[in-house]
Amino acid sequence: MPKLSRSFSHSLGKEEALRRIKEKLDVERVAKSRFVTATEENWNDGHLDFSIVIYTYTVHGTLDVGEDKVDVVLDLPIVATMMTGMIDDQVKQEISGLLGGVPGAVMPS
């Protein structure tokens, strides 16, 4: 499976970034979408393993919250490779929103 990896710098500290992400990340909300049939999320300290089934395609991913950055890795189905740019833009928007959407708080690296 092709991978999409992104790192986002922040100045919130690990605990605050983790609090914001956990508070705002609502996998159950995503599961109620008419396109998503299943979701799974497992947190271990600042590491999240997740998977989402969209139509019949499964996207697995990880999110690692660090003291000054958040790393996101998605394993994309082959069919999604044509939409990598659009998916990348969505990831940037979502991470910015999860960390507060404050200009300058999140910088893709």
Secondary structure, DSSP 4 states (H G I P E B T S, - for coil): --EEEEEEE-SS-HHHHHHHHHHH--HHHHHTSTTEEEEEEEEETTEEEEEEEETTEEEEEEEEE-SSEEEEEEE--GGGGGGHHHHHHHHHHHHHHHTT--TTT-EE-
